[in-house]
Amino acid sequence: MSVETERQSLVRRPPSGTAVARQIAGLSLRRARRSRLLRVVLALLALPVLATIVGVLSGRNGAAFFEKVLALYLSYLVPLVLALFSSQSVAEEVQGRTITYLWSRPIARWALPVGKYLGTVAVTGGLMLLSLVACYLVAMIPAGGSVFSELPLLALGLTALGVGTLYFAAVASAFGALVTSFPFALMLLYVLAIDIGMGFVPGLLRVVAMTVHLRAIAGLYKPQTSLFSADPHLDATISLPVVVVMATLWLGLTVLIASTSEYRTDR
């Protein structure tokens, strides 16, 4: 084979799935900066910071106060932000028939949903981590030396928040690929019923709720025992793999649904 022939074959070679996913993730980041939804997300993430400031002004601060703020992030704010922002990550591509166009090209089918997923995780995850750090500083600075002594608590909270972002972004992407009409509402119904609602059910069924596992990762989970039921004992060594596996399964479901989207006429 001549050098020219080899060069032409390299030029014609389709890009790898990893390269395509990386390009789509970068494009998602650039588009997110111009999105009106980003302003809504920023407003939502400013609310807990403002609430923490109000709490400090009213005399509440320290680790115990920050734990309450962290619990609100893990149980409610993370799923709300991801449902609002990430449920459209694949839905807009299905609705705009971008997926159908791309599937006619020689690229890996998983590249688009995975790239969109990574892009939205980077945006929402980064903003939520910054928001939580701001809440930590606001809650801890009035307590003096607690800013440094409670850094392990912050580290656990950031870990739980990051893992929660991976999970709920995957759930949102799956709903966005499945239904393009109101994926936000449908995901919220699912999260309220399963990932939040089941967390209030005493006994073994609590393990179904991923918000319970997130609290366990953050060190906030406190099992209760009564005459008729006993909550499961969970910690980070159990809950972290559970949430990661569930996030992977939901992302795999997203890829599967998106890969067959051109065959579905009822959107």
C-alpha positions as CSV (number, residue, x, y, z in Angstrom):
1,M,0.0,0.0,0.0
2,S,1.4,3.4,-1.0
3,V,1.7,6.3,1.4
4,E,-1.0,8.2,-0.5
5,T,-3.4,5.2,-0.3
6,E,-2.8,4.7,3.4
7,R,-3.4,8.4,4.0
8,Q,-6.7,8.3,2.1
9,S,-7.8,5.3,4.2
10,L,-7.0,7.2,7.4
11,V,-9.0,10.2,6.2
12,R,-12.0,8.0,5.4
13,R,-11.8,6.2,8.7
14,P,-14.9,7.2,10.8
15,P,-14.1,8.8,14.1
16,S,-14.1,6.7,17.2
17,G,-17.1,6.6,19.6
18,T,-14.9,8.1,22.3
19,A,-13.9,11.0,20.1
20,V,-17.5,11.7,19.1
21,A,-18.7,11.5,22.7
22,R,-16.0,14.0,23.7
23,Q,-17.0,16.4,20.9
24,I,-20.7,16.2,21.8
25,A,-19.9,16.7,25.5
26,G,-17.9,19.9,24.6
27,L,-20.8,21.1,22.4
28,S,-23.2,20.5,25.2
29,L,-21.1,22.6,27.5
30,R,-21.0,25.5,25.1
31,R,-24.7,25.3,24.4
32,A,-25.4,25.2,28.2
33,R,-23.8,28.5,28.7
34,R,-26.4,30.1,26.4
35,S,-29.3,28.1,27.7
36,R,-32.2,29.9,29.5
37,L,-32.5,26.8,31.7
38,L,-29.1,27.5,33.1
39,R,-30.3,30.7,34.6
40,V,-33.2,28.8,36.2
41,V,-30.7,26.3,37.6
42,L,-28.4,29.1,38.9
43,A,-31.5,30.7,40.6
44,L,-32.4,27.3,42.2
45,L,-28.8,26.8,43.5
46,A,-28.7,30.3,44.9
47,L,-31.7,29.6,47.1
48,P,-30.0,27.3,49.6
49,V,-27.1,29.7,49.9
50,L,-29.5,32.5,50.7
51,A,-31.4,30.2,53.1
52,T,-28.1,29.3,54.8
53,I,-27.2,33.0,55.2
54,V,-30.7,33.7,56.7
55,G,-30.1,30.7,59.1
56,V,-26.8,32.0,60.2
57,L,-28.2,35.5,60.8
58,S,-30.9,33.9,63.0
59,G,-28.2,32.2,65.1
60,R,-27.9,28.8,63.5
61,N,-24.5,27.6,62.3
62,G,-22.0,24.8,62.6
63,A,-21.9,21.2,61.5
64,A,-25.4,20.3,62.7
65,F,-26.9,23.1,60.7
66,F,-24.8,22.2,57.6
67,E,-25.9,18.6,57.8
68,K,-29.5,19.8,57.5
69,V,-28.6,21.8,54.4
70,L,-26.8,18.9,52.9
71,A,-29.7,16.6,53.5
72,L,-31.9,19.0,51.5
73,Y,-29.4,19.0,48.6
74,L,-29.3,15.2,48.5
75,S,-33.0,14.5,49.0
76,Y,-34.6,17.2,46.9
77,L,-32.4,19.7,45.1
78,V,-30.2,17.3,43.2
79,P,-33.1,15.4,41.6
80,L,-35.0,18.7,40.9
81,V,-32.0,20.3,39.1
82,L,-31.2,17.2,37.1
83,A,-34.8,16.7,36.1
84,L,-35.1,20.2,35.0
85,F,-31.8,20.4,33.1
86,S,-30.8,16.9,32.0
87,S,-34.1,15.5,31.0
88,Q,-33.9,17.7,27.8
89,S,-30.3,16.6,27.0
90,V,-31.4,13.7,24.8
91,A,-35.1,14.6,24.4
92,E,-34.2,17.7,22.2
93,E,-32.1,15.5,20.0
94,V,-34.8,12.9,19.5
95,Q,-37.4,15.6,18.9
96,G,-35.2,17.5,16.5
97,R,-34.4,14.2,14.7
98,T,-30.7,14.8,15.3
99,I,-30.4,11.2,16.4
100,T,-32.0,9.9,13.2
101,Y,-29.5,12.0,11.1
102,L,-26.5,10.9,13.1
103,W,-27.5,7.3,13.0
104,S,-27.2,7.4,9.2
105,R,-23.5,8.3,9.7
106,P,-20.8,5.7,10.6
107,I,-20.5,6.6,14.3
108,A,-21.1,4.6,17.4
109,R,-24.7,4.8,18.6
110,W,-23.8,5.2,22.2
111,A,-21.6,8.3,21.5
112,L,-24.5,10.9,21.4
113,P,-26.4,10.0,24.6
114,V,-23.2,9.4,26.5
115,G,-21.7,12.7,25.2
116,K,-24.9,14.6,26.1
117,Y,-24.9,12.9,29.5
118,L,-21.3,13.9,30.3
119,G,-21.8,17.5,29.2
120,T,-24.8,18.0,31.4
121,V,-23.1,16.2,34.4
122,A,-20.2,18.6,34.0
123,V,-22.4,21.7,34.0
124,T,-24.9,20.8,36.8
125,G,-22.4,18.9,38.9
126,G,-19.9,21.7,38.9
127,L,-22.5,24.3,39.8
128,M,-24.0,22.2,42.6
129,L,-20.6,21.4,44.1
130,L,-19.8,25.1,44.2
131,S,-23.2,25.9,45.7
132,L,-22.7,23.3,48.4
133,V,-19.2,24.6,49.2
134,A,-20.6,28.1,49.5
135,C,-23.3,26.8,52.0
136,Y,-20.5,25.1,54.0
137,L,-18.4,28.3,54.3
138,V,-21.4,30.4,55.2
139,A,-22.5,27.8,57.9
140,M,-19.0,27.2,59.3
141,I,-17.2,30.5,59.3
142,P,-19.3,31.9,62.2
143,A,-18.4,28.7,64.2
144,G,-14.7,29.6,64.1
145,G,-12.3,26.6,63.8
146,S,-15.1,24.3,62.6
147,V,-14.2,25.4,59.0
148,F,-11.2,23.1,59.0
149,S,-12.2,20.5,61.6
150,E,-15.3,19.6,59.7
151,L,-13.7,19.3,56.3
152,P,-14.3,15.5,56.3
153,L,-18.0,16.2,56.5
154,L,-17.7,18.5,53.5
155,A,-15.7,15.8,51.6
156,L,-18.4,13.2,52.3
157,G,-21.1,15.6,51.2
158,L,-19.3,16.5,48.0
159,T,-18.8,12.8,47.2
160,A,-22.5,12.1,47.8
161,L,-23.5,15.1,45.7
162,G,-21.2,14.0,42.9
163,V,-22.5,10.5,42.8
164,G,-26.1,11.7,43.1
165,T,-25.5,13.9,40.1
166,L,-24.3,10.9,38.1
167,Y,-27.3,8.9,39.1
168,F,-30.1,11.5,38.6
169,A,-28.5,12.7,35.3
170,A,-28.7,9.1,34.0
171,V,-32.3,8.8,35.1
172,A,-33.2,12.2,33.5
173,S,-31.5,11.2,30.2
174,A,-33.4,7.9,30.1
175,F,-36.7,9.7,30.5
176,G,-35.6,12.3,27.9
177,A,-34.9,9.5,25.4
178,L,-38.1,7.7,26.1
179,V,-40.6,10.6,26.0
180,T,-39.9,14.0,24.5
181,S,-43.1,15.5,25.8
182,F,-42.8,16.5,29.5
183,P,-39.8,14.3,30.4
184,F,-39.3,16.7,33.4
185,A,-42.7,16.0,34.9
186,L,-42.5,12.2,34.3
187,M,-39.0,12.0,35.9
188,L,-40.2,14.0,38.9
189,L,-43.1,11.6,39.4
190,Y,-40.8,8.7,39.3
191,V,-38.3,10.3,41.7
192,L,-41.0,11.4,44.1
193,A,-42.5,7.9,44.1
194,I,-39.4,5.8,44.3
195,D,-36.2,7.7,45.1
196,I,-37.8,10.0,47.6
197,G,-41.1,8.4,48.6
198,M,-39.7,4.9,49.4
199,G,-37.2,6.6,51.7
200,F,-40.0,7.3,54.1
201,V,-41.1,3.6,54.1
202,P,-39.7,1.9,57.2
203,G,-37.9,-1.3,56.9
204,L,-36.0,-3.1,54.1
205,L,-37.9,-1.3,51.3
206,R,-35.9,1.9,52.0
207,V,-32.9,0.4,50.1
208,V,-34.9,1.1,46.9
209,A,-34.6,4.9,47.4
210,M,-31.3,6.2,46.1
211,T,-31.7,9.3,48.2
212,V,-31.3,7.1,51.3
213,H,-28.1,5.7,49.8
214,L,-26.8,9.2,49.2
215,R,-27.4,10.2,52.8
216,A,-25.6,7.0,53.8
217,I,-22.6,8.1,51.7
218,A,-22.6,11.5,53.3
219,G,-22.8,10.0,56.8
220,L,-26.3,11.3,57.4
221,Y,-28.2,8.1,57.4
222,K,-29.5,7.0,60.8
223,P,-31.4,3.7,60.8
224,Q,-34.4,3.4,63.0
225,T,-35.6,0.2,64.8
226,S,-39.2,-0.3,66.0
227,L,-41.3,-3.1,67.3
228,F,-42.5,-4.0,63.8
229,S,-39.6,-3.1,61.5
230,A,-36.0,-2.3,61.4
231,D,-34.2,-0.1,58.8
232,P,-31.2,-1.7,57.0
233,H,-27.8,-0.7,58.1
234,L,-26.1,1.2,55.3
235,D,-22.8,3.0,55.0
236,A,-20.6,4.4,52.2
237,T,-19.0,1.0,51.5
238,I,-22.5,-0.4,50.6
239,S,-24.3,2.6,49.2
240,L,-21.6,4.0,47.0
241,P,-21.4,0.9,44.7
242,V,-25.2,0.6,44.7
243,V,-25.7,4.2,43.4
244,V,-22.8,3.8,40.8
245,V,-24.3,0.5,39.5
246,M,-27.8,2.0,39.3
247,A,-26.4,5.1,37.4
248,T,-24.6,2.8,35.0
249,L,-27.8,0.8,34.4
250,W,-29.9,3.9,33.8
251,L,-27.2,5.2,31.4
252,G,-27.2,1.9,29.6
253,L,-31.0,2.1,29.3
254,T,-30.6,5.6,27.8
255,V,-28.3,4.3,25.1
256,L,-30.7,1.5,24.4
257,I,-33.7,3.7,24.1
258,A,-31.9,6.3,22.0
259,S,-30.5,3.7,19.7
260,T,-34.0,2.6,18.7
261,S,-35.6,6.1,18.7
262,E,-35.8,6.2,14.9
263,Y,-38.1,3.2,14.9
264,R,-40.6,4.8,17.3
265,T,-43.2,7.0,15.7
266,D,-45.1,7.9,18.8
267,R,-43.1,10.5,20.5
